[in-house]
Amino acid sequence: MVITFAHRGGRAHAPENTLEAFRTGLALGASGLESDVWVAADGVPVLVHDARFRRGVRRVDVKASPAADLAAFAVPRLTDLYAEVGCDFDLSLDLKERDAIEPTIAAVRAHGDPTRTWLCGYSVTRLTEVRREHPDVRLVNSRPYDRVEGTLERHAARLAEAGIDAMNMRHTEWTAGLVALFHRFGVRAFAWDVQHVRELRTVLGFGVDAVYSDRVDRMVATVSEWRA
């Protein structure tokens, strides 16, 4: 079954990475949510894309602000997400910094479902370290095609050897052959930034295991049509 991730909660429908967006993404039928994790000044994992952002004329530094202060700018804690919508969905979290790893996993274990949590990172070395310490979470290597060292076949083998569950690339980088290659090594294929029906149909035809989209309604309808 293809996982349908509402990117940043479904940013086409509500302000991104907010509780409103996460509620809306699930209400529109997404089977998964996607967000980004930083650690606030008090060590609490919060869901926001950038370490610094603007609200009106004010510039907010996530790492210099306690989670309670960030809440005033509609930046939720990871635990707020679980309190709001539960944990009966797949959750893809982009770990924006090394310091986010341990508090994020602690929150997932306490309130979520590790077996349906996909922790994404660029560094294979770092993901390998996480796998050694945390065998119960899912790990995803998010890396552009042209940033892979060596051949993609060798990269797929490396991910498999390290126990990394999935490879995430932009939808334009996937082909049916590459999906089959990663599947041969037992590594799932995730496609992000899939915004249009023709793009969704293309990657579904390739056999990808998950798609990420801002347009949750369009994504859910197209995947449902494909399954039928």
C-alpha positions as CSV (number, residue, x, y, z in Angstrom):
1,M,0.0,0.0,0.0
2,V,1.3,3.4,-1.0
3,I,1.7,5.8,1.9
4,T,0.3,9.3,1.2
5,F,2.2,11.9,3.1
6,A,0.7,15.3,3.6
7,H,3.8,17.5,3.1
8,R,4.2,19.8,6.1
9,G,0.6,18.8,6.9
10,G,-0.7,19.7,3.5
11,R,0.6,23.3,3.0
12,A,-1.8,24.0,0.1
13,H,-4.7,23.8,2.5
14,A,-3.5,25.5,5.7
15,P,-0.4,27.2,7.1
16,E,2.4,24.7,7.0
17,N,3.6,22.6,10.0
18,T,0.7,23.9,12.1
19,L,-1.8,21.8,14.0
20,E,-4.5,23.1,11.7
21,A,-2.5,21.8,8.7
22,F,-2.0,18.3,10.3
23,R,-5.7,18.0,11.2
24,T,-6.7,19.1,7.7
25,G,-4.2,16.7,6.0
26,L,-5.7,13.7,7.9
27,A,-9.2,14.9,7.4
28,L,-8.6,15.0,3.6
29,G,-7.6,11.3,3.7
30,A,-3.8,11.3,3.9
31,S,-2.4,8.1,5.5
32,G,0.7,10.0,6.7
33,L,1.9,13.4,7.8
34,E,5.3,15.0,7.1
35,S,7.1,17.6,9.1
36,D,10.5,19.0,10.1
37,V,12.1,18.8,13.5
38,W,14.3,21.3,15.3
39,V,15.1,21.4,19.0
40,A,13.9,24.5,20.9
41,A,16.0,26.3,23.5
42,D,14.6,24.1,26.3
43,G,15.5,20.8,24.4
44,V,11.9,20.1,23.2
45,P,11.4,18.9,19.6
46,V,9.3,21.3,17.6
47,L,7.8,21.1,14.2
48,V,9.0,23.9,11.9
49,H,10.9,24.0,8.6
50,D,13.5,26.7,9.2
51,A,15.7,27.4,12.2
52,R,14.8,31.1,11.7
53,F,11.5,32.4,10.4
54,R,9.5,35.6,10.2
55,R,6.1,36.4,11.7
56,G,5.2,39.9,10.6
57,V,8.1,42.1,11.3
58,R,9.6,39.8,13.9
59,R,12.4,37.4,13.2
60,V,12.2,34.3,15.4
61,D,15.2,32.1,16.2
62,V,13.9,28.6,17.0
63,K,17.0,27.4,18.9
64,A,17.0,30.5,21.1
65,S,13.3,30.3,22.0
66,P,11.6,27.9,24.5
67,A,8.9,25.7,23.0
68,A,6.2,27.7,25.0
69,D,7.3,30.9,23.3
70,L,7.3,29.3,19.9
71,A,3.7,28.1,20.4
72,A,2.6,31.7,20.3
73,F,3.8,31.7,16.6
74,A,1.8,28.5,15.9
75,V,4.9,26.3,16.1
76,P,3.8,23.0,17.8
77,R,5.8,20.6,19.8
78,L,5.9,17.0,18.5
79,T,4.0,16.0,21.6
80,D,1.3,18.6,20.6
81,L,0.8,16.8,17.3
82,Y,0.1,13.5,19.1
83,A,-2.2,15.2,21.6
84,E,-4.1,16.8,18.7
85,V,-4.5,13.9,16.3
86,G,-3.3,10.7,18.0
87,C,-0.8,8.4,16.3
88,D,-2.8,6.2,13.9
89,F,-0.9,7.4,10.8
90,D,2.5,7.2,9.3
91,L,4.7,10.1,10.3
92,S,7.7,11.3,8.3
93,L,10.1,13.6,10.2
94,D,13.0,15.4,8.6
95,L,15.6,15.7,11.3
96,K,17.2,19.1,10.7
97,E,20.0,18.7,13.2
98,R,21.9,16.0,15.1
99,D,20.6,17.3,18.5
100,A,17.0,16.6,17.4
101,I,17.5,12.8,17.1
102,E,17.4,11.6,20.7
103,P,14.5,13.9,22.0
104,T,12.5,13.1,18.9
105,I,12.8,9.4,19.3
106,A,12.0,9.7,23.0
107,A,8.8,11.6,22.2
108,V,7.9,9.0,19.5
109,R,8.4,6.2,21.9
110,A,6.4,7.9,24.7
111,H,3.4,9.1,22.6
112,G,3.6,7.7,19.0
113,D,4.3,4.5,17.1
114,P,8.0,3.9,16.2
115,T,7.1,1.3,13.6
116,R,5.1,3.9,11.7
117,T,7.6,6.8,12.2
118,W,10.1,7.5,9.3
119,L,13.1,9.5,10.4
120,C,14.7,11.2,7.4
121,G,18.3,12.4,7.1
122,Y,20.9,13.3,4.4
123,S,23.8,11.6,6.1
124,V,24.0,7.8,5.7
125,T,26.7,7.7,8.4
126,R,24.4,9.5,10.9
127,L,21.4,7.2,10.0
128,T,23.6,4.2,10.5
129,E,24.5,5.4,14.0
130,V,20.8,5.9,14.7
131,R,20.1,2.4,13.5
132,R,22.6,0.9,15.9
133,E,21.0,2.6,18.9
134,H,17.4,2.5,17.8
135,P,16.3,-0.7,16.0
136,D,12.6,0.1,16.3
137,V,12.3,3.3,14.2
138,R,12.1,3.5,10.4
139,L,15.0,5.4,8.7
140,V,15.0,7.2,5.4
141,N,17.9,8.5,3.4
142,S,16.8,11.8,1.8
143,R,19.4,12.6,-0.8
144,P,19.4,14.0,-4.4
145,Y,20.4,11.6,-7.2
146,D,23.5,13.7,-8.0
147,R,24.7,13.8,-4.4
148,V,25.0,10.0,-4.2
149,E,28.6,8.8,-3.9
150,G,29.4,6.0,-6.4
151,T,26.7,4.2,-8.2
152,L,23.1,4.0,-7.2
153,E,23.4,0.2,-7.0
154,R,26.2,0.6,-4.5
155,H,24.2,3.1,-2.6
156,A,21.2,0.8,-2.4
157,A,23.4,-1.9,-1.1
158,R,24.9,0.4,1.5
159,L,21.5,1.4,2.7
160,A,20.5,-2.3,3.0
161,E,23.6,-3.2,4.9
162,A,23.0,-0.3,7.3
163,G,19.4,-1.3,7.9
164,I,18.0,1.9,6.4
165,D,14.5,1.3,5.3
166,A,13.9,3.7,2.4
167,M,15.4,6.1,-0.2
168,N,13.7,9.4,-0.7
169,M,14.3,11.4,-3.9
170,R,12.4,14.0,-5.9
171,H,9.8,12.5,-8.1
172,T,11.7,13.6,-11.3
173,E,14.7,11.5,-10.2
174,W,12.9,8.2,-10.1
175,T,12.4,5.7,-12.9
176,A,10.8,2.3,-12.9
177,G,14.3,0.8,-13.2
178,L,15.6,2.7,-10.1
179,V,12.6,1.7,-8.1
180,A,13.2,-1.9,-9.0
181,L,16.8,-1.6,-8.2
182,F,16.2,-0.3,-4.6
183,H,13.4,-2.9,-4.1
184,R,15.9,-5.6,-5.1
185,F,17.9,-4.6,-2.0
186,G,14.8,-4.5,0.2
187,V,14.9,-0.6,0.3
188,R,11.6,1.2,-0.2
189,A,11.3,4.1,-2.8
190,F,9.8,7.4,-1.6
191,A,9.0,10.3,-4.0
192,W,8.6,13.8,-2.8
193,D,7.2,17.0,-4.3
194,V,4.6,15.1,-6.3
195,Q,2.0,17.9,-6.9
196,H,0.2,17.1,-10.1
197,V,-2.0,14.2,-11.2
198,R,0.3,13.3,-14.1
199,E,3.3,13.2,-11.8
200,L,1.4,11.1,-9.3
201,R,0.3,8.6,-12.0
202,T,3.9,8.4,-13.3
203,V,5.6,7.5,-10.0
204,L,2.7,5.2,-9.0
205,G,3.4,3.4,-12.3
206,F,7.0,3.1,-11.3
207,G,6.0,1.2,-8.1
208,V,7.0,3.8,-5.5
209,D,6.1,3.0,-1.9
210,A,5.2,6.6,-0.7
211,V,4.5,10.0,-2.1
212,Y,4.7,13.4,-0.5
213,S,2.4,16.2,-1.7
214,D,1.2,19.7,-0.7
215,R,-2.1,19.0,-2.4
216,V,-3.6,16.3,-0.2
217,D,-7.0,16.1,-2.0
218,R,-5.4,15.6,-5.3
219,M,-2.9,13.0,-4.0
220,V,-5.5,11.0,-2.1
221,A,-7.9,11.0,-5.1
222,T,-5.2,9.9,-7.6
223,V,-3.8,7.1,-5.4
224,S,-7.4,5.9,-4.7
225,E,-8.1,5.9,-8.4
226,W,-4.8,4.0,-9.1
227,R,-5.6,1.3,-6.5
228,A,-9.1,0.8,-8.0
